[in-house]
C-alpha cells in the first residue's frame, strides 16, 4: 500500500511538472524533455550495456541531443536548412 501511495504522489508531481513546463514556454518544455530524454537514454544504456562500450554510449547520447536540438529548432523556428 505504501508503494502505491509513493507512486501516485510521484505521478502527480511528474504530471504537474510536465504541464507547468508546457504552459510556461516552448524553451522550458524543450529543456524538460531534453533532460528526460538524456536520463532515459542513460538508464537504457546502463541496463543493456552495463560498463561496456562507454565511448559508444556517450556518442549515442550526444547524437540524440543534437538530433533533438535540430528537431526543436526546425519546429520552433521553421528552420529548413
C-alpha positions in Angstrom: 0.0 0.0 0.0 2.9 2.4 0.8 4.3 1.7 -2.7 1.0 2.7 -4.3 0.9 6.0 -2.4 4.5 6.8 -3.3 3.9 6.0 -7.0 0.7 8.1 -7.0 2.4 11.1 -5.5 5.4 10.7 -7.9 3.0 10.5 -10.8 1.1 13.6 -9.8 4.3 15.5 -9.2 5.6 14.5 -12.6 2.3 15.5 -14.3 2.4 18.9 -12.6 6.0 19.4 -13.7 5.2 18.4 -17.3 2.1 20.7 -17.5 3.9 23.6 -16.0 6.8 23.1 -18.4 4.4 23.1 -21.3 2.5 26.2 -20.2 5.5 28.4 -19.3 7.0 28.5 -22.8 8.4 26.2 -25.5 12.0 26.5 -24.2 11.2 25.3 -20.8 9.3 22.4 -22.2 12.2 21.6 -24.6 14.7 21.7 -21.7 12.5 19.4 -19.6 12.0 16.9 -22.5 15.8 17.0 -23.2 16.5 16.3 -19.6 14.1 13.4 -19.5 15.4 12.0 -22.8 19.0 12.0 -21.6 18.0 10.4 -18.3 16.1 7.7 -20.1 18.9 7.0 -22.6 21.4 6.8 -19.7 19.2 4.3 -17.9 18.6 2.3 -21.0 22.3 2.1 -21.9 23.3 1.2 -18.3 20.8 -1.7 -18.3 21.7 -3.0 -21.8 25.5 -2.3 -22.0 26.5 -2.3 -18.3 30.1 -1.0 -18.2 31.0 -1.8 -21.8 31.1 0.5 -24.7 31.4 3.7 -22.8 32.5 5.7 -25.9 29.6 4.3 -28.0 27.2 5.2 -25.2 28.5 8.7 -25.0 28.4 9.2 -28.7 24.8 7.9 -28.9 23.6 10.3 -26.2 25.4 13.2 -27.8 23.9 12.3 -31.2 20.4 12.1 -29.6 20.9 15.5 -28.0 22.0 17.0 -31.3 19.0 15.4 -33.2 16.6 16.7 -30.5 18.0 20.2 -30.7 17.8 20.2 -34.5 14.2 18.9 -34.4 13.3 21.6 -31.9 15.0 24.3 -34.0 13.0 23.2 -37.0 9.7 23.0 -35.1 10.2 26.2 -33.1 11.8 28.4 -35.7 10.9 26.8 -39.0 14.5 26.2 -39.9 14.6 24.2 -43.1 18.3 24.0 -43.7 
